[in-house]
Amino acid sequence: MLGQLLTKVIGTQNERELKRLRPAVAEINARLFDEWGIIGGYDLSNDYAHLPQHMLLCVTEMNTRDEIDELVEALEEMTEDG
């Protein structure tokens, strides 16, 4: 479900296009926290050099649908801001 929502937000699954569109993970995490109070994802490039600008997001049964929707809304807004 979250993966489908994020694909909808980003609008593409093409890896080259994603790399061009993606801001730095640290920038995304800072904005998520500063503007929405959301703790962002883990920057996978810290452990996997072949995954630059990749973020691991996790939701569990402890996250409500409203919280997940808020994350998607935040990411949508960031995408619109450029």
Stockholm file with secondary structure:
# STOCKHOLM 1.0

chainA/1-82         MLGQLLTKVIGTQNERELKRLRPAVAEINARLFDEWGIIGGYDLSNDYAHLPQHMLLCVTEMNTRDEIDELVEALEEMTEDG
#=GR chainA/1-82 SS CHHHHHHHHHCCCCHHHHHHHCCCHHHHHHHHHHHHCCCCCEEGGGTCTTCTTCEECCCCTTSCHHHHHHHHHHHHHHHHHC
#=GC SS_cons        CHHHHHHHHHCCCCHHHHHHHCCCHHHHHHHHHHHHCCCCCEEGGGTCTTCTTCEECCCCTTSCHHHHHHHHHHHHHHHHHC
//
